[in-house]
Amino acid sequence: MPELQEIFTRSKKWMFYLLAIYVLGWGFTSYQSVFLGLILGTGLSLFNLWLMVRKANQFGDKVLKGQKIRSLGTFSRMATGAFAVIIALRYPDYLNIISIVLGLMTSYIVIMIDFFIHTLRINK
């Protein structure tokens, strides 16, 4: 699955750029709770993306070997989201729950934008 690894590498690069922007926003604006929520959500979103790619690679290897497949780790990714919400509810003065949820969706948005950009480059 080299295509999946390429998509993951590109997405990871863009997510690190976003995290750098969020850190600058946290450090230089008065919206610290919003940017801290975006940092936490995007960091966990990056972890979920890594987890999904790892499970997809394991899934492909097991299919090729003819072994039994358990799952793709949906419960683990949902537990990560629940963990982020619990942290936000525990520390509402420091973290904005809406920005955490937006941060958790960041990997999906980055993947869609990357897909469109990559498709346009190939079709030129």
N, C-alpha and C positions, 0 to 999 in steps of 0.2 A: 504494500500500500504506500508507494512513494508519493502519490498525489496527496494523500491525507497528511503525510509528514510535511510536505511543502506548504499546504494550507495552514497547518499548525504553526510552522515557523514564521510565515508572513503575519498571521494573526497575533502571534506572541510579540512580534516586533512592534506592531501598531498599538497593542495594549500597553506595552512598556512606555511608548511615547505618551499615551493618554495618562498613564499613572504619573509620569514626570510633570505633565501639565497640571494634574490635580494637586500634586505636592506643591507646585508653585502657587496655585490658587489658595491652598490651605495656608501657606506661609505669608502671602502678601495681600490677602483680602480679609474682609470682616465676616465672610461666610465660612468660617472654619468648620462648623458642624456639617454643612452641606458637602464640602470638599473631603472631609474625613470620612463621611458616609460613602462618597464616590470611591475613595481609596480602598476602603474595606470591601465594598461590593465588587469593585473591579478586580481586586486581588483574589477574592474568592471565586469570581467568574473565571479568572485565568486558571486557578486550581481546578475548577470543574472542567474546563476545556482540556487541560492536561489529562485529567482522569478519564474523560470520554475518549480521547485519542488512544490512551493506553489500553483501555478496555476494548476498543474497536480493533486494535492490533492483535490483542489476545484472542478476540472473537474470530478474526480471520485465520490465525494460526491454528486454532482448534478445528475450524471448519475444514481446513486443508488436511489435517491429520485424521479427520473423521471422529473426533472426540465429542463428548457431550458438552453443551454450552449452558452455563448457569444464567448469567444476566449481563447486561451492559452497564450496571452500576447506577441505575436510576435512583435507587434509594439513597446511595451515598451523596449524589448531587442534590437531592431534595433535602437531605439532612444538613448539608452545607448551607443551603438557603435558610433553613429553620434556625441554624446556629447564628447566622447573621442577624436575623430578626430578633432573636433572644438577646443578643448583645445590644442591639439598638433599643430594645425596650428596657434593658437594665441601665443604660447610660443615655437617657434622652437629651441631656444637656450637651453632650459631646457629639452625638451622632444623629443625623437626620434619617429617619426610616425610609422616606421616599427616595432619597439619593442612594441609599443602600440597595433598594430594589432596582433602581435604574442601573446601578453599577453591576448588579448580578446579571442584567440583560446585556451588558456591554459586549461580551464575546459573540453573542448571536448577531448583534448589529454589525460588529467588525467583520464577521465572516460574510455577511450579506454584502457589505460594501466592497470587501476584497473580491468577492465573486464577480460583481459587476465590473469592477476595474480590470480584473484579470481577463474577463470575457471580452471586454472592449479592446484590450491590448492584443489578444490573440486574433480577433476578427479584422484588425487593421491590415 
